[in-house]
Amino acid sequence: MVKELIGATIEIVDATNKSLIGKKGKVINETKNTITLENKKIILKNSATIKIGEKIIHGNTITKRPYERIKG
């Protein structure tokens, strides 16, 4: 389970919007449904698969607010 995304560098490995695939960046903000990268690109969690380090995460598994994910 991913605890915190803000500050992490991610890469989009799959998305319904194919133009996002391959985009990389540092996460500067996160809401229940979105991730915002440092280049101001906003990604919908439920429509993307992201890579953090060697970990692949399907966005629909983390559609919670960050503090809700930490609580369990």
Secondary structure, DSSP 8 states (H G I E B T S, - for coil): -----TT-EEEEEEESSGGGTT-EEEEEEE-SSEEEETTS-EEEGGGEEEEETTEEEEGGGG-S-HHHHHH-
